[in-house]
């Protein structure tokens, strides 16, 4: 089942919100609308929510859609923003789109009815753009990974377009044909063939156009006029709609082998000629029988296996020379040779007389008897030890490269997270002053109103008192958030003086009394030396630590204050018996905007550290999940 689209809707006009809500509810659960009626609601909800899209009215009291757009962009979340308005102009619409808005809608009943369609279109555009970016990154990575393989391959690689023009050749192919790469680019296949080759290539062109991959032997004409035979594997390139776009071919130089085959076929004295060829060839050649006996083997074969010609007459190729695990695949290859009566190419291993295993490639051809049946085989055997080493080295290189790419990707992710955090902190610094001024005044009015109501209604019922307490608590929480914002944006210089630790703890508990189910325990030595610090700032630090400790003990527990001298410092510890802090979060505790709480913006501990450092001290934390946490503040001893 598809998850609904989560939308953060910013609008301070209730009737407009109702109009938009009705339009989206017709989608039967396709949308989840989270509404924000003010700037504070918007910023708080945006920081806490996981949204797919932001929908904002252009004109909001003290706020406008372009500011909403800038705030969303500053988060780095890449959320699409749709601006809606009832009084917008074409110039405003153009400006919104230039600044990155996904769309701009005039707020009329007809336009609002199209809102679900517009939202789906915007999200689909975002999805397609993301897939395009992923595809491009994957393509670049693949291109870099395989470029070296293509350019260092020992096989010729040739690409042509639908008209047969060369679009790519690797250095090995250019070397095979005696040209440079640039000389071959743009030339057609026919430029490298004689009349016979052109006739054969033309006859196979229709098969390629129909998407048929093929393997065949083909003769090309080198630049110096010499002929060269190749084993060519051709794969056509077909578009999604079935059109022939060209072909990719892999070519192996089989000139020597092909020449030998043609000479043997042309010779009337096949057996004598074959014997001479086997004895004189530099490549290992052997003749074998289906029952496992070996016939003639040339010196190169003897050198490859370590056996003499006399030894080879008395051993079986399918037992002494061949490891048992290769027999099944070899029998299958030879069965294909008997069935098709054509040569087969396969790889296996030989067991050298010394016991060493040698990887080889065999090109096995049939020899027919008078009735046309396969009676013998002759094989060209190549030691591919070096090739196997190169393949293993290439595989190892690919694995190492993938690991390096993965490590680099992780580094880039960390750098990106740091950049996003820096951008968010820059925004905090810009808005902290105005937010504090604009919000502290109404919060003061609310606090005074609560105080007045309690004063004039001392006998109010318990429900009224409960709600007045809630208002007072939430006002205090909002005031603390504003204080954290301002303190983080600009830390005042410390007014340091001599102060007693016991007095600092007393002032902290006076500001934030600890009540059941949490029990406060004081373990403060009477002869503790005074510290040199700003009392107001240190009380603020201890206040933050006490609030955090109490929140970590929702079911109750013990909050212990202790202190001890350590050289020229005094260590003040606040230890709780709460839920503790996961190991992976310990390194992030003092990072701005990091929080695991449902409330708060993650500035309490960063502000506390800045205050302690401004007083020439430091703050440390120790914690174990399920056993509690201890925060220790180190301050200089007063002289």
Buried (B, 14 or more C-beta within 10 A) or exposed (E): EEEBBBBBBBBBBEEBBEBBEEBBEEBEEBBEBBBBBBBBBBBBBBEEEEBBBBBBBBBBEEBBBBBBBBBBBBBBEEBBBBBBBEEBEEEBBEBBEEBEBBBBBBBEEEBBEEBBEBBBEBBEEBEEEEEEEEEEEEEEBEEEBEEEEBEEBEBBBBBBBBEBBBEBBBBBBBBBBBBEBEBBBEBBBEBBBEEEBBEBBEEBBEEBBEEEEBEEBBBBBBEEEEEBBBBBBBBBBBEEEEEBEBBBBBBBBBBEBBEBBEEBEEBEEEEEBBBEBBBEBEBBBBBBBEEBBBBBBBBBBBEBBBBEBEBBEEBBBBEBBBEEEBEEEBEEBBEBBEEEEEBBBBBBBBBBBEEEEBBBBBBBBBBEEEEEEBEBBBBBBBBBEEBBEEEEEEEEEBEEBEEEEEEEEEEEEEEEEEEBBEBBBEBBEEBBEEBBEBBBEEBEEBBEEBEEBBEEEEEBEEEEBEEBEEBBEEBEEBBBBBBBBBBBBEBEEBEBEEBBBBEBBBBBBEEBEBEEEBBBEEEBEEEBBBBBBBBBBBBBBBBBBBBBBBBBBEEEBBBBBBBBEEEEBBBBBBBBBBBBBEEEBEEEBBBBBBBEEEEBBBBBBBBBBBBBEBBBBBBEBBBEEEEBBBBBBBBBBBE
